[in-house]
């Protein structure tokens, strides 16, 4: 009888020991890599891909532009971003405030307004949420982000606007 109890306890003890070997809260400090410093002005190109939902009509528009980013408070692996986005020729020259974050590895998200198409009566996108990355290559910082929003255009109804911003500094 005692041998059976011992045999039943051995597997249970082995399971408990395996959990203990997995580690736990040992209060040892961990190192967090802060996000890269991406502050500066990026010379960029806006691409606006328009899809009219009522009939599937599609068209693309291109504008010059800039992104000026200021990196703020860092909390662990995330830092705040602020600044502004600028649309230029052939789009109407406009500037839009932006707010967002960047994390370790360069993943970036921000919200800003965006330019209207260079033809027609559609307004530009409002509070468009962009996501993508900022990378370093050969001494250059490169930004590549995408944002999608729905815009209601006079006379033509809802359109899906996909904005792409590519740039470098």
Secondary structure as GFF3:
##gff-version 3
##sequence-region A 1 169
A	DSSP	alpha_helix	2	21	.	.	.	ID=ss1
A	DSSP	beta_strand	40	52	.	.	.	ID=ss2
A	DSSP	beta_strand	58	75	.	.	.	ID=ss3
A	DSSP	beta_strand	78	87	.	.	.	ID=ss4
A	DSSP	beta_strand	94	103	.	.	.	ID=ss5
A	DSSP	beta_strand	107	112	.	.	.	ID=ss6
A	DSSP	beta_strand	128	137	.	.	.	ID=ss7
A	DSSP	beta_strand	140	153	.	.	.	ID=ss8
A	DSSP	beta_strand	157	168	.	.	.	ID=ss9
###
